[in-house]
Amino acid sequence: MVLPLSVSCAAGEQPPPVVGAWKSSVASIEFLDGRRLGEVSLLPAMCRGDASPTAVKFTGSWRRGKLDDAGPGAVAELVSVAGDLKCERFFQYGSRDGQDWLQMTGVDAGQEAFVRK
């Protein structure tokens, strides 16, 4: 399923603070200034791979984005270090009780939210 992405922000709307390191129990991702990704470790199924429980290292870039039905966040363009997996994933941003979180959308694996390290 392909969801429409919008990468613009409305006038006066602050973009979500996604820059930094984020971790779930099975994966991690680091959004750096300059739209680059730092250390990324995801399960293969999170990027159209097999259902292996062993995390894979990725590289890539990101941009701010917004899904009409999910809200603001970041779009990560991911390529495995081995080069066999490539995908684009949306990370929805949210905050609850002072805790920021990112939720990867469009995947069955790793539905647990990422929290700031």
Secondary structure, DSSP 4 states (H G I P E B T S, - for coil): ----EE----TTPPPP---EEEE-SS-EEEEPGGGBEEEEEE-GGGGT----SS-EEEEEEEEEEEETTTEEEEEEEEEETTSS-EEEEEEEEEEETTEEEEEE-S-STT-SPEEE-
